[in-house]
Amino acid sequence: MKTITLNNGVVMPQIGYGVWQISPEECEHYVSEALAVGYRSIDTAQAYYNEEGVGAAVSKSGVARHDIFITTKVWISNAGEDKAARSIDESLRKLRTDYIDLLLIHQPFGDYYGTWRAMERAYRDGKVRAIGLSNFYDARFVDLAENMDVKPAVVQLETHVFSQQNKMRRLMADYGTRLMAWSPLARGMNGIFTNGTLQSIASRHGTDTAHVALKFLLDEGIIIIPQSTKRERMAANLALDDLELSSDEMEALRRLDTGHPLAADFNDPEMARFLLDYDRQHNPANR
Ligand SMILES: NC(=O)c1ccc[n+]([C@@H]2O[C@H](COP(=O)([O-])OP(=O)(O)OC[C@H]3O[C@@H](n4cnc5c(N)ncnc54)[C@H](OP(=O)(O)O)[C@@H]3O)[C@@H](O)[C@H]2O)c1
């Protein structure tokens, strides 16, 4: 499995398995399946409310903890230095581990400077191996990266063939920060699975459009965390080494970029209001 070396020397798999919108009850099952077919990197978050399922699957898998890379994210309702620090300990407990491989600030809202300081402390204390951001764009990213001691190891952004994040990739390169693609299959949006360019390349290689879309991101040096609830697709999404895209094909795929994300605009005030209220609305503990 290909790996990426982060700006602090930590090595992580380039492909992982994402568990957004997988219920707490089902999470252990799907993560166990993912580990069984060969995934060694799992992406969860406090606000997915399924960290316990990840922890249970990892601890029962028979795979050594140091061979599995776990990413989780601090939610807005845990923002601020003290609250974030407590939430990191809570994530460790739920994940049944004494260290998190990669910890991200999930959203660019709330007291994220306080959160970053708590994450830096957890990093220095050995509770976390690398820290980074999610959904931070442009000036917000630069402001945090310039002001804080530990430079973000990754930024997780909506990234797929239709949203290739070229501007952010250029900015992130100044800090050695790597791009981690969320929704690398655009969650099926914009007709990705029937797109003409993807289809013609896929048929030339005797493969699926999904695999071309994922291999494009891998060849661009991007970390990906596709999700599937189907074991065969989980396995196939992981086995892309033999798919060799030509430079003409890569160029044609670069032309699918629209220059903006499809799912989420983090400068939209309504998006901010939705996310600021998300935990109250969605946390099973609040029901
Ligand atoms: N940081 C953030 O704010 C943020 C936001 C969103 C997501 N994420 C992370 O990114 C991960 C992945 O994103 P995502 O779950 O939104 O979407 P995604 O990985 O882009 O797409 C998942 C969808 O694609 C389908 N699929 C998967 N493999 C396929 C294949 N080979 N052929 C055809 N269809 C296929 C799946 O259906 P089946 O299940 O039927 O296969 C599912 O409906 C999340 O789970 C989460 O960990 C992070």
The ligand as a MOL file (V3000), in Angstrom:
LIG
                    3D

  0  0  0     0  0            999 V3000
M  V30 BEGIN CTAB
M  V30 COUNTS 48 52 0 0 0
M  V30 BEGIN ATOM
M  V30 1 N -13.9970 16.5650 6.9500 0
M  V30 2 C -15.2220 16.6350 6.5130 0
M  V30 3 O -15.9290 17.6480 6.7240 0
M  V30 4 C -15.7990 15.4940 5.7540 0
M  V30 5 C -17.0020 15.6470 5.0490 0
M  V30 6 C -17.5010 14.5600 4.3260 0
M  V30 7 C -16.8120 13.3540 4.3240 0
M  V30 8 N -15.6510 13.2080 5.0530 0 CHG=1
M  V30 9 C -14.9060 11.9250 5.0850 0
M  V30 10 O -14.7300 11.4510 3.7460 0
M  V30 11 C -15.2130 10.1180 3.6700 0
M  V30 12 C -15.6470 9.7590 2.2530 0
M  V30 13 O -16.5910 10.6790 1.7820 0
M  V30 14 P -18.1280 10.3160 1.5800 0
M  V30 15 O -18.4680 9.1870 2.4710 0
M  V30 16 O -18.8700 11.5920 1.7250 0 CHG=-1
M  V30 17 O -18.2690 9.9630 0.0620 0
M  V30 18 P -17.4450 9.2280 -1.1230 0
M  V30 19 O -16.3920 8.3560 -0.5660 0
M  V30 20 O -17.0870 10.2910 -2.0920 0
M  V30 21 O -18.5980 8.3840 -1.8080 0
M  V30 22 C -19.2520 7.3710 -1.1350 0
M  V30 23 C -20.3620 6.8770 -2.0490 0
M  V30 24 O -19.7880 6.2880 -3.2130 0
M  V30 25 C -20.3010 4.9680 -3.3800 0
M  V30 26 N -19.1730 4.1360 -3.8540 0
M  V30 27 C -18.0340 3.8240 -3.2060 0
M  V30 28 N -17.2240 3.0940 -3.9670 0
M  V30 29 C -17.8620 2.9220 -5.1530 0
M  V30 30 C -17.5360 2.2540 -6.3490 0
M  V30 31 N -16.3700 1.6110 -6.4910 0
M  V30 32 N -18.4360 2.2990 -7.3560 0
M  V30 33 C -19.6040 2.9620 -7.2190 0
M  V30 34 N -19.9730 3.6010 -6.1070 0
M  V30 35 C -19.1060 3.5950 -5.0810 0
M  V30 36 C -20.7920 4.5390 -2.0220 0
M  V30 37 O -21.9200 3.6940 -2.1510 0
M  V30 38 P -21.9530 2.1810 -1.5260 0
M  V30 39 O -21.8520 2.3310 -0.0390 0
M  V30 40 O -23.2810 1.6890 -2.0030 0
M  V30 41 O -20.7910 1.4620 -2.1480 0
M  V30 42 C -21.2270 5.8570 -1.3910 0
M  V30 43 O -22.5580 6.1750 -1.7510 0
M  V30 44 C -16.3470 10.1200 4.7150 0
M  V30 45 O -16.7970 8.8280 5.0590 0
M  V30 46 C -15.6770 10.8470 5.8400 0
M  V30 47 O -14.7840 9.9900 6.5340 0
M  V30 48 C -15.1420 14.2780 5.7600 0
M  V30 END ATOM
M  V30 BEGIN BOND
M  V30 1 1 1 2
M  V30 2 2 2 3
M  V30 3 1 2 4
M  V30 4 1 4 5
M  V30 5 2 4 48
M  V30 6 2 5 6
M  V30 7 1 6 7
M  V30 8 2 7 8
M  V30 9 1 8 9
M  V30 10 1 8 48
M  V30 11 1 9 10
M  V30 12 1 9 46
M  V30 13 1 10 11
M  V30 14 1 11 12
M  V30 15 1 11 44
M  V30 16 1 12 13
M  V30 17 1 13 14
M  V30 18 2 14 15
M  V30 19 1 14 16
M  V30 20 1 14 17
M  V30 21 1 17 18
M  V30 22 2 18 19
M  V30 23 1 18 20
M  V30 24 1 18 21
M  V30 25 1 21 22
M  V30 26 1 22 23
M  V30 27 1 23 24
M  V30 28 1 23 42
M  V30 29 1 24 25
M  V30 30 1 25 26
M  V30 31 1 25 36
M  V30 32 1 26 27
M  V30 33 1 26 35
M  V30 34 2 27 28
M  V30 35 1 28 29
M  V30 36 1 29 30
M  V30 37 2 29 35
M  V30 38 1 30 31
M  V30 39 2 30 32
M  V30 40 1 32 33
M  V30 41 2 33 34
M  V30 42 1 34 35
M  V30 43 1 36 37
M  V30 44 1 36 42
M  V30 45 1 37 38
M  V30 46 2 38 39
M  V30 47 1 38 40
M  V30 48 1 38 41
M  V30 49 1 42 43
M  V30 50 1 44 45
M  V30 51 1 44 46
M  V30 52 1 46 47
M  V30 END BOND
M  V30 END CTAB
M  END
